[in-house]
Amino acid sequence: MKIAIIGAGVAGLTAAYELRDHEVYVFEAAGRIGGKLHTVPFNDGPMDMGAEAFIARRTDAVAFFEELGLTDFARPNRELRPRIYSGGELHFLPKGGMMGIPSQPIDLVSDETNARIENEQPFEWTPGQDVSVGKLIRQQYGDDVVDHVVSALLGGVYSCTADDLGVRATVPQLADALDTLAAEGPVTLSAAITHIESNRSPAEGSVFAAFPGGYATLYETLAEKSGAEIHLDTFISGVTKTDAGFKVAGAPAELGEFDRVLFATPAPTTARLLPKVAPKAADALKSVKLASSAVVGFNFASNVDPEGNKIPDATGILIAADEPDLHAKAFTISSNKWPHIGERPGFIVRASFGRYGDDALVRAEEDDLVDYALDDLQKITGFDGRATGVNEIYTQRWFGGLPRYDETHLATVEATRAAIAEVPGLDVTGAWAGGVGVPAVIADSRAAAARLIQ
Ligand SMILES: Cc1cc2nc3c(=O)[nH]c(=O)nc-3n(C[C@H](O)[C@H](O)[C@H](O)COP(=O)(O)OP(=O)(O)OC[C@H]3O[C@@H](n4cnc5c(N)ncnc54)[C@H](O)[C@@H]3O)c2cc1C
């Protein structure tokens, strides 16, 4: 079977690998494969400038990596706890809870808020309903839990504040717990979080892993083992149905038509490619919005500046969404977090910027982004990166880096899938479809590849 895959991110490449017994062509608009996975060569070893880790609890993904022959995984340093900068101070991230949503009082919020958490008023929850995470917490606990804690945690994963994310799509365990408790009558958020905490297995702590060679290890292996013909710098502008199959506009003309087409592109792109072959799916998908972000990677000469100010012994620092006069949303302290990076010369830190609805920072001049990162790091930790010396800097912008999983998102995905299922020979996949994390993208892509050749 002759198959066209549009997009050479991890979704497209996974599908190419799954379909390796067929004649597969991958068309990629950019000049490189990997999409939002991008490993760049720092002087002393590879560094990821997009995704850097995966959830190791996803045994399906780990088994898939092992099938590819990738068995060497790095684990983050578990001795060092992440911090959060809120109210002008560094705090440890509260233990327990779910995505920063506490079941009991925490020291990051006001006494008044803690009293609200302790004396939370029950509310009606209809099983299956959805609401934004921010709205739910604001209603039950008050604003500062959202603005001081939860938006910082969710923003690290989704580049959106809690107000732009749906409970069911981004904290599904919470939606499930609320559904369960609602069978007994009105519910509370604190009871739902306690329910999650008490059902959590002790092993759940060690959740992340990474490839010591960076994500390039994965995307290069997928590309190679797929045996697919990958066309870079090949922008696809539309797909049409013909008597013989599908015509892919933008693909080299000599390749002719295809029996099957898989769209592994971001949602708005897929919506623009689909109208002629699947107008209903295109219509459903066009409501998905994207959040942009930027990452600046530094290799400092040391983790201690000439005045003796040290970067904290933490794996990372999140910054509260309402913290004034700061630009970054988080710092990943890579040399502390990952043993394989910690053993390299210098000291590597990644600064992250950008949340949904505010692209100004992502569009800022490169010099400004670097200055913001150095200024913010100094303000938060005292560490003066300029005086210490910077050996290397790499800036990566991710325009439309992540789809916004708001409270309408799951219904959008369902409607799109139903509409695409009406058109034999086509399927869709990507971070917008089954979850943004790499293991979720892989699972969705493998399922789409299997459907495509049924
Ligand atoms: C800054 C950042 C950090 C992240 N960190 C993590 C993390 O630590 N762990 C984790 O699990 N996940 C993380 N993620 C999420 C994860 O990286 C993404 O969800 C995933 O890589 C998306 O893969 P994809 O193949 O669906 O999409 P993409 O990577 O976006 O691939 C789509 C491809 O389609 C191509 N394309 C677009 N339009 C066209 C066209 N018209 N014609 C041809 N090609 C086209 C694009 O160039 C791109 O290469 C992070 C994401 C970002 C942005």
The ligand as a Tripos MOL2 file, in Angstrom:
@<TRIPOS>MOLECULE
LIG
   53    58     1     0     0
SMALL
NO_CHARGES

@<TRIPOS>ATOM
      1 C1          8.6540   23.6100   24.8320 C.3       1 LIG1
      2 C2          7.9880   22.2540   24.8840 C.ar      1 LIG1
      3 C3          8.3650   21.3540   25.8810 C.ar      1 LIG1
      4 C4          7.7550   20.0980   25.9430 C.ar      1 LIG1
      5 N1          8.1690   19.2230   26.9080 N.ar      1 LIG1
      6 C5          7.6760   17.9620   26.9150 C.ar      1 LIG1
      7 C6          8.2380   16.9810   27.7890 C.ar      1 LIG1
      8 O1          9.1990   17.2380   28.5350 O.2       1 LIG1
      9 N2          7.7010   15.7330   27.7570 N.ar      1 LIG1
     10 C7          6.6880   15.3870   26.9010 C.ar      1 LIG1
     11 O2          6.2560   14.2150   26.9120 O.2       1 LIG1
     12 N3          6.1710   16.2860   26.0260 N.ar      1 LIG1
     13 C8          6.6480   17.5520   26.0100 C.ar      1 LIG1
     14 N4          6.1760   18.4630   25.0930 N.ar      1 LIG1
     15 C9          5.1060   18.0420   24.1580 C.3       1 LIG1
     16 C10         5.6420   17.2290   22.9670 C.3       1 LIG1
     17 O3          6.9250   17.6650   22.6120 O.3       1 LIG1
     18 C11         4.7210   17.4140   21.7620 C.3       1 LIG1
     19 O4          3.3750   17.2170   22.1410 O.3       1 LIG1
     20 C12         5.0520   16.4340   20.6330 C.3       1 LIG1
     21 O5          6.4330   16.4580   20.3370 O.3       1 LIG1
     22 C13         4.2060   16.7880   19.4210 C.3       1 LIG1
     23 O6          4.4680   15.8850   18.3780 O.3       1 LIG1
     24 P1          3.6030   15.8980   17.0330 P.3       1 LIG1
     25 O7          4.2770   14.9790   16.1020 O.co2     1 LIG1
     26 O8          2.1750   15.6900   17.3650 O.co2     1 LIG1
     27 O9          3.6510   17.4000   16.5010 O.3       1 LIG1
     28 P2          4.8640   18.2520   15.9540 P.3       1 LIG1
     29 O10         6.1010   17.9500   16.6920 O.co2     1 LIG1
     30 O11         4.3500   19.6530   15.9360 O.co2     1 LIG1
     31 O12         5.0560   17.7370   14.4560 O.3       1 LIG1
     32 C14         4.2660   18.1790   13.3930 C.3       1 LIG1
     33 C15         5.1490   18.3320   12.1770 C.3       1 LIG1
     34 O13         4.3420   18.7100   11.0750 O.3       1 LIG1
     35 C16         5.0720   19.6070   10.2800 C.3       1 LIG1
     36 N5          4.1440   20.3680    9.4480 N.ar      1 LIG1
     37 C17         3.2740   21.3520    9.8490 C.ar      1 LIG1
     38 N6          2.5850   21.8120    8.7890 N.ar      1 LIG1
     39 C18         3.0030   21.0980    7.7010 C.ar      1 LIG1
     40 C19         2.6420   21.1200    6.3320 C.ar      1 LIG1
     41 N7          1.6990   21.9470    5.8560 N.pl3     1 LIG1
     42 N8          3.2730   20.2580    5.4950 N.ar      1 LIG1
     43 C20         4.2090   19.4020    5.9560 C.ar      1 LIG1
     44 N9          4.5900   19.3540    7.2610 N.ar      1 LIG1
     45 C21         3.9840   20.1830    8.1290 C.ar      1 LIG1
     46 C22         5.8020   20.4730   11.3050 C.3       1 LIG1
     47 O14         6.9010   21.1380   10.7370 O.3       1 LIG1
     48 C23         6.2010   19.4170   12.3400 C.3       1 LIG1
     49 O15         7.4930   18.8980   12.1020 O.3       1 LIG1
     50 C24         6.7530   19.7320   24.9970 C.ar      1 LIG1
     51 C25         6.3780   20.6410   23.9940 C.ar      1 LIG1
     52 C26         6.9850   21.8870   23.9250 C.ar      1 LIG1
     53 C27         6.5930   22.8420   22.8280 C.3       1 LIG1
@<TRIPOS>BOND
     1     1     2 1
     2     2     3 ar
     3     2    52 ar
     4     3     4 ar
     5     4     5 ar
     6     4    50 ar
     7     5     6 ar
     8     6     7 ar
     9     6    13 1
    10     7     8 2
    11     7     9 ar
    12     9    10 ar
    13    10    11 2
    14    10    12 ar
    15    12    13 ar
    16    13    14 ar
    17    14    15 1
    18    14    50 ar
    19    15    16 1
    20    16    17 1
    21    16    18 1
    22    18    19 1
    23    18    20 1
    24    20    21 1
    25    20    22 1
    26    22    23 1
    27    23    24 1
    28    24    25 2
    29    24    26 1
    30    24    27 1
    31    27    28 1
    32    28    29 2
    33    28    30 1
    34    28    31 1
    35    31    32 1
    36    32    33 1
    37    33    34 1
    38    33    48 1
    39    34    35 1
    40    35    36 1
    41    35    46 1
    42    36    37 ar
    43    36    45 ar
    44    37    38 ar
    45    38    39 ar
    46    39    40 ar
    47    39    45 ar
    48    40    41 1
    49    40    42 ar
    50    42    43 ar
    51    43    44 ar
    52    44    45 ar
    53    46    47 1
    54    46    48 1
    55    48    49 1
    56    50    51 ar
    57    51    52 ar
    58    52    53 1
@<TRIPOS>SUBSTRUCTURE
     1 LIG1         1 GROUP 0 **** ****
